[in-house]
Amino acid sequence: MEEKPDATATATATTVTNINDLPQDILIHILSFLPTLDTITTSLISTKWKPLWSLVPSLNFSYTHFPPYNNFSTTRQFFSEFIDRTLILKPQLPLKKFRLEFIYEDRYGYHVDSWVRYAIKNQVLELDLDLFIDKSFHIFEPEAKPNYDFPFSALRNSKVRVLKLCRCDLTLPANMESMNLWSMNEVYFDQVYMTDDTVLDLFKACPNIEVLKFEDCYGMENLRLCSEKLKRLDLSSFYTAERELHLELDCPNLVWLNIDCFEMGQFCVKNLSSLVEFHTFIVHGLEYYGQWCKVVKQLHRIAHIKHLVVQNWWLKVLLCNFCVCVHY
């Protein structure tokens, strides 16, 4: 006798395979991974989907996903207007993430300021501004175009935990200790101008930074990183024509370190007693051999590490009695 299919099992299978039957909170979670333009587009699916975009706790304004118009200037203008309209229509709800991809022009300074302040006002946890995106977007851009001046003072007493800035300038307030950025524990700066004092002030305002990445940053002469909270440090693409950068590390709780294409005059390890993994890459060229030697001379200060990751071009420099796990 042929068995009839179980009605409960069939209903369950239907529920699982039909996305419209998923609970609203799951749908909102799925939408949070999409660019905001795509999230808004889903409101056309059905009546159930119509309000969901406004409840998503993240905003991802992706310039690369925005439909291009006749020229870059028109595309930028329409993209800016799209962001303005979206923020007006979206309810004032706490944000987990605010990400902006945009090719900045000075005339959009007021707009970007208002978007940043909107995110902070809505208690954003992760603030990510990428105003470079890719080289291909700058082929027809003026070479001396000014960068966006990020209003650091707007972060005062905010709940931002992760701050990512690409191609921005920093204007720091006079009394950084009063910023009260206790919650900020991850900072990623790419193509950001910073002086030695800027770095010191950053740690004064954000004493609990655990993850720090500087990539292609400039303006520093003596980079001294002294922190008991820092656990991961990534220094990449530091090549300066004016002068070599002096680097000093005093971070007793640092467990992961990457030094990638970093041109330095002096490299001093004071305290990296907790370091577990160290990555380093220096450009393959005889003119950079001296840079590699400066790194190698400090290896005896981190002989306790478990993993050393290097490029195999320079492996012959390693001492044979340096007992670590080498990956290449």
C-alpha positions in Angstrom: 0.0 0.0 0.0 1.4 3.3 -1.0 2.1 5.7 1.9 0.7 9.2 1.8 3.2 12.0 2.3 3.2 13.5 5.8 1.3 16.8 5.7 3.4 18.3 8.5 6.6 17.5 6.7 5.3 18.9 3.5 4.3 22.1 5.2 7.7 22.4 6.9 9.4 21.9 3.6 7.3 24.5 1.9 8.0 26.9 4.8 11.7 26.4 4.4 11.8 26.9 0.7 9.5 29.9 0.4 11.4 33.0 1.5 8.2 35.0 1.9 7.2 32.8 4.8 10.3 33.5 6.8 9.8 35.6 9.9 10.3 39.3 9.5 13.4 39.5 11.7 15.2 36.9 9.5 14.3 38.8 6.3 15.6 42.0 7.8 18.8 40.2 8.7 19.2 38.9 5.1 18.6 42.4 3.7 21.3 43.9 6.0 24.0 42.2 3.8 22.8 44.0 0.6 23.6 47.5 -0.6 20.9 49.9 0.5 19.8 50.5 -3.2 19.1 46.8 -3.6 17.4 46.7 -0.2 15.0 49.4 -1.2 14.3 47.7 -4.5 13.1 44.6 -2.7 10.1 46.7 -1.4 8.6 46.1 -4.9 8.3 42.3 -4.3 5.1 42.4 -2.3 3.2 44.3 0.4 5.0 42.3 3.1 8.4 43.5 1.8 7.5 47.1 1.3 8.4 48.4 4.8 11.3 46.1 5.4 14.1 48.3 3.9 13.4 51.0 6.5 13.8 48.6 9.4 17.2 47.2 8.3 19.8 48.3 11.0 22.5 49.0 8.5 23.0 51.4 5.6 25.4 50.6 2.8 25.5 53.3 0.2 27.6 51.8 -2.6 28.7 54.1 -5.4 29.9 51.1 -7.4 26.4 49.6 -7.4 24.7 52.9 -8.4 23.5 53.1 -12.0 25.9 55.4 -14.0 24.6 58.4 -15.9 26.0 60.5 -18.7 29.1 61.6 -16.8 30.7 61.3 -13.4 29.4 64.6 -12.2 25.8 63.7 -12.9 26.2 60.3 -11.3 27.6 61.9 -8.2 24.8 64.4 -7.9 22.1 61.7 -8.3 23.9 59.4 -5.8 24.0 62.2 -3.3 20.3 63.0 -3.7 19.5 59.3 -3.3 21.3 59.2 0.0 19.6 62.4 1.2 16.1 61.0 0.3 16.8 57.7 1.9 17.9 59.2 5.2 14.8 61.5 5.3 12.5 58.5 4.7 14.2 56.1 7.1 12.9 56.0 10.7 15.3 57.1 13.4 16.4 53.6 14.6 19.8 52.5 16.1 22.3 51.5 13.4 24.7 48.6 13.5 26.7 49.8 10.5 26.9 52.8 8.2 29.1 52.4 5.1 29.6 55.0 2.4 31.4 54.5 -0.9 31.8 57.8 -2.7 34.1 59.8 -5.0 34.4 62.9 -2.9 34.3 66.5 -4.3 34.7 69.6 -2.1 31.2 70.8 -3.0 29.7 67.6 -1.3 31.4 68.4 2.1 28.2 69.5 3.7 26.3 66.4 2.5 29.0 64.0 3.8 29.0 65.9 7.1 25.2 65.5 7.4 25.4 61.7 6.6 28.1 61.1 9.2 26.2 63.0 11.8 23.0 61.1 10.9 24.8 57.9 11.6 26.3 59.0 14.9 23.0 60.4 16.0 21.5 57.0 15.4 24.0 55.3 17.6 25.9 53.6 14.8 28.4 50.9 16.0 30.5 50.7 12.8 31.2 53.8 10.7 33.0 53.1 7.4 33.8 55.9 4.9 35.6 54.8 1.6 36.2 58.0 -0.4 38.7 56.3 -2.8 37.1 53.0 -3.9 39.5 52.2 -6.7 42.1 53.8 -9.0 39.8 53.4 -12.0 37.4 56.0 -10.5 40.1 58.7 -10.5 41.4 58.6 -14.0 39.5 61.8 -15.0 39.7 63.4 -11.5 41.9 66.5 -10.7 45.2 65.4 -9.1 45.1 68.1 -6.4 41.6 67.4 -5.4 41.1 68.1 -1.6 40.2 65.3 0.7 37.2 65.1 3.0 37.9 66.6 6.4 36.4 64.1 8.8 34.8 65.9 11.8 36.3 63.8 14.6 34.7 66.0 17.3 31.3 64.7 16.1 32.2 61.3 17.7 32.2 62.8 21.2 30.4 60.4 23.6 29.3 58.2 20.6 28.9 54.5 20.6 31.1 53.8 17.6 33.1 50.6 18.1 34.7 50.4 14.6 35.9 53.4 12.6 37.1 52.9 9.0 38.3 55.9 7.0 39.8 55.9 3.5 41.2 59.0 1.9 40.2 61.5 4.6 41.9 64.2 6.6 41.5 64.4 10.3 40.6 67.5 12.3 41.1 66.6 16.0 39.7 68.7 18.8 42.1 70.3 21.3 41.1 68.3 24.4 41.1 64.7 23.1 40.9 63.1 26.6 37.4 64.5 26.9 36.0 62.7 23.8 35.0 59.7 26.0 35.3 57.2 23.1 35.6 54.2 25.5 33.7 51.9 23.2 35.9 52.3 20.2 38.2 49.3 19.8 38.9 49.0 16.1 40.4 51.7 13.9 41.3 51.3 10.2 42.9 54.2 8.4 43.8 54.1 4.7 45.4 57.1 2.9 44.9 59.3 5.9 47.3 62.2 6.7 48.5 62.0 10.4 51.3 63.5 12.3 53.0 61.9 15.3 50.8 64.0 17.6 47.7 62.9 15.8 48.5 59.2 16.6 49.2 60.0 20.3 46.0 62.0 20.5 44.0 59.2 18.9 45.0 56.8 21.7 44.2 59.5 24.3 40.6 59.7 22.9 40.3 56.0 22.3 42.2 54.2 25.1 40.6 50.8 24.4 41.7 50.3 20.8 42.4 46.6 20.3 42.7 46.5 16.5 44.7 49.1 14.5 45.5 49.2 10.8 47.4 52.0 9.0 47.7 51.6 5.3 49.3 54.0 2.9 49.1 56.7 5.6 51.6 59.6 5.6 52.8 62.6 7.6 54.4 60.7 10.5 58.1 60.8 11.3 58.4 58.9 14.6 55.6 56.4 15.0 55.6 55.3 18.6 52.8 52.9 19.5 52.5 52.3 23.3 49.4 50.6 24.4 48.4 47.9 26.9 45.1 47.2 25.1 46.3 46.8 21.5 46.1 43.1 20.3 46.3 43.3 16.5 48.5 45.8 14.5 48.7 46.1 10.7 51.1 48.6 9.1 51.1 48.5 5.3 52.5 50.5 2.4 54.6 53.1 4.1 56.9 54.5 1.5 57.9 58.2 1.8 60.1 60.2 -0.5 60.9 62.8 2.1 62.3 60.8 5.0 62.2 57.4 6.6 59.8 56.7 9.4 61.1 55.6 12.8 58.9 52.9 14.4 58.8 51.9 18.0 56.5 49.2 19.4 55.6 48.9 23.1 52.5 46.8 23.2 52.7 44.0 25.8 49.4 42.4 24.9 49.8 42.5 21.1 49.3 38.9 19.7 49.3 39.6 15.9 51.5 41.9 13.9 51.9 42.6 10.2 54.5 44.8 8.6 54.0 45.0 4.9 56.0 47.2 2.5 57.0 49.5 5.4 60.0 51.8 4.7 61.6 52.6 8.1 64.7 54.4 9.3 64.8 52.7 12.7 62.7 49.8 14.1 62.7 49.2 17.8 60.8 46.5 19.7 60.5 47.5 23.4 57.8 45.0 24.5 55.9 42.5 22.5 55.9 39.8 25.1 52.5 38.4 24.1 53.1 38.3 20.3 52.1 35.0 18.8 52.1 35.6 15.0 54.3 38.0 13.0 53.9 38.7 9.2 56.4 40.7 7.2 56.8 41.5 3.6 59.4 43.8 2.0 59.6 44.6 -1.7 61.9 42.2 -3.6 64.7 44.6 -4.6 68.3 45.1 -3.5 67.5 48.7 -2.5 65.1 47.4 0.1 67.5 44.8 1.6 68.4 47.3 4.3 64.7 47.5 5.4 64.6 43.7 5.7 67.8 43.7 7.8 66.2 46.2 10.3 63.3 43.8 10.8 65.5 40.7 11.1 67.7 42.4 13.8 64.6 42.7 16.0 63.6 39.0 15.8 65.6 38.1 18.9 63.2 40.3 20.9 60.2 38.2 19.7 61.9 34.7 19.8 58.9 33.4 21.7 56.4 33.7 18.7 54.8 30.6 17.3 54.3 31.7 13.7 56.6 33.8 11.5 55.2 34.5 8.0 57.6 35.9 5.4 58.2 35.9 1.7 60.7 33.1 0.7 63.0 35.5 -1.2 64.5 36.6 2.1 64.4 33.2 3.9 68.1 32.7 3.6 68.6 35.7 6.0 66.9 33.9 8.9 69.2 32.3 11.4 69.1 28.6 11.4 68.8 28.4 15.2 65.7 30.7 15.2 63.2 28.0 16.2 59.8 29.2 14.9 57.2 27.9 12.6 57.8 29.6 9.2 55.1 29.7 6.5 55.9 30.7 2.9 
